[in-house]
Amino acid sequence: MLKKIILLLLFTSSLFGLAYWDFLSKQASNTPSTYPLESINIGRLICGGHLPLAIVEKKYQSQLKGFQLNTVQNHDWNDVITDMKSGKMAGTFILSPLAMNLIHEGFPGKIVLMSDRNGNGFVLSKKFKSLNQLKKQVSIIAVPHIYSQHHVLLHAIMQQYNIPKDKIKVLGMPPRDMINSLRNGEIDGFVVGEPEGNKAISVGVGWMVAISPDIWPDHMDHVFIASDSFIQQQPEQLQSLINQLVRAGEFIENNPHEAAIMGEDYTGSAAPVFEEVLTTPPNWITYTNMRVSEKDMFSMAEKLVSMGLWAKVPDNLVEGYFDMRFANKAEPAMRQQ
C-alpha cells in the first residue's frame, strides 16, 4: 500500500513538472528577446552625398535585419582610411576615386553601391571675373583630396578651357575649411561636394563657376565601400543595409524638403541651402540609380590614368574593385516603396 502511494506521488509530481516546464517554454517563446542586436559601424563625413545614410539611420533603422546601424563621423579622409584598415568600420561612404585607389593599394574590400551622381560645385574668388583669367596667373584651387572626383572635375574643366597645368596648384583641404580659406585669401577657389559650394554663395564668399552637370554630367560621386569580411561573413546584413540605402535614395528624390531637414547634421548646412541643391536644378545631385555601371567604372579609371594618378587601368577593374550583386537586387526591389 505504501509503495503504491509513493509511486502515485512520483507520477503526480512528474506531471506537474512537465506542465510547469511547458508553461515556461511558452512564456519564453512569447517574450521578445532582450539580447541587444549586433552593432555594425559605417563611416561618413559631413557631406550631401552621404544623405542616404542619414535617412536610413533616422527613418529606416527598424527595417534593418539582424543588426543595429551605428554611424561613425570623421572630419578627414585620412581618418576614414585608418578606420577602414583597422577594422573599426565594416564599410564607409567615401570619395569614389579614393575608394578605388584604396583597393588599388591592396585594401581587401569592394565598392558595393554608388551613393549619388553629380553633387559638386566649383567656387572661385570674386577677384576672377571668368575662368579664362586662370590662364594668366598661378592660382591655388582646393579639393577635398587628391584622389577625389573634385580633382577629376577640376582637371576636366581645365582641359575644356585650355588652362595650363602649371597655372593651377591643387591643394588637398577638408571641406569645412574651404569657405574661410577662400574668404581669407589663402586659396583662390575650390571644388567641393555640396552643399558647401552653395553655402559659400549664400554667405557671399566667391561665385559659382560650374556645377557637376556642367562639367561631367551624371558622373560617379560618392560610393559605399565594404570590407571583404563584411561582404563574405555577413551578406544578409549587407543586403539589408543596401536595400534601405536604395530606399532612402528614392525617398530623397521624392521628398527633397523633408530629406534636407532630416539631413542637416549630415550636410552641415541649413535645410534650405541643401534643398536648393536637391531641386534647383534637379540634376545638381541625384540618387535615382545607385548601381555602378561598367561605363562608370572605366570612365573614372581612365581619368585617373590621364591625370597621372594611375599608370594604367587595372585588368581586374570590374571584378576586383566592384561588387554590384547587392545593388542589383536592391534597385528593382526598393524603388517606389
Secondary structure as UniProt FT lines:
FT   HELIX           2..30
FT   STRAND          38..44
FT   HELIX           48..50
FT   HELIX           51..59
FT   HELIX           61..63
FT   STRAND          67..73
FT   HELIX           77..86
FT   STRAND          91..95
FT   HELIX           96..104
FT   TURN            105..106
FT   STRAND          109..114
FT   STRAND          117..118
FT   STRAND          120..124
FT   TURN            126..127
FT   HELIX           131..135
FT   STRAND          139..143
FT   HELIX           149..160
FT   TURN            161..162
FT   HELIX           165..167
FT   STRAND          168..172
FT   HELIX           175..177
FT   HELIX           178..183
FT   TURN            184..185
FT   STRAND          189..193
FT   TURN            194..195
FT   HELIX           196..202
FT   TURN            203..204
FT   STRAND          207..211
FT   HELIX           212..215
FT   TURN            217..218
FT   STRAND          222..227
FT   HELIX           228..233
FT   HELIX           235..254
FT   HELIX           256..262
FT   HELIX           264..267
FT   HELIX           271..279
FT   TURN            282..283
FT   STRAND          285..286
FT   HELIX           294..306
FT   TURN            307..308
FT   TURN            315..316
FT   HELIX           317..321
FT   HELIX           325..334
FT   TURN            335..336
//
